[in-house]
Structure formats: structure tokens, C-alpha cells
Amino acid sequence: AVFLILGGQTWWKDNISGLGFIIYWGACFLCAVLAAVCALLDLSTIRRETRIEHRKLFHETLEKIQVSAVESKSKNDDADSSTASSES
């Protein structure tokens, strides 16, 4: 699209007229619109993948915190039970 626009403004400026002018600039416009649509689709895909990775990381971190809390509680319970049995 950029090549067509630059070419239309420099090299082919004086050589294009009438219907050729309309077709040429219509093609330039179409290429520019298609490039913008591709960019928006790419942006949408990147945002979706980022959202999926963020959720995955959140759930993995939450699971690690839960496992750590269970292990910590288990160690505390073991320490309390061994203290209670040594006092008896």
C-alpha cells in the first residue's frame, strides 16, 4: 500500500488520468484498508493470547499459594502435635 501511494504521488502522478486514476487510487485505498484490517486482527490475536497467558499464570500462582499454605499448615500441625506429645 505504501509503495502504491508513494508511486502514485511521485512517478505515476502525471501518467494516470480518468478511469485509470480512479482504479489506481481505489486499489491503493483497498490495500491500505486491508493492511489496517490485518493489523487489527493481529492486535486482537495478541490481546487474546495475552489474556489466556495472564489467566494461566494467575491460576498457576494461586495453586502454588494454596499448596504452600497447605504445606505450612501441615508443618504447623506436626509441630503442635509433637510439642503436645512431649509435654505429656
Secondary structure as UniProt FT lines:
FT   HELIX           2..9
FT   TURN            10..11
FT   TURN            13..15
FT   HELIX           19..87
//
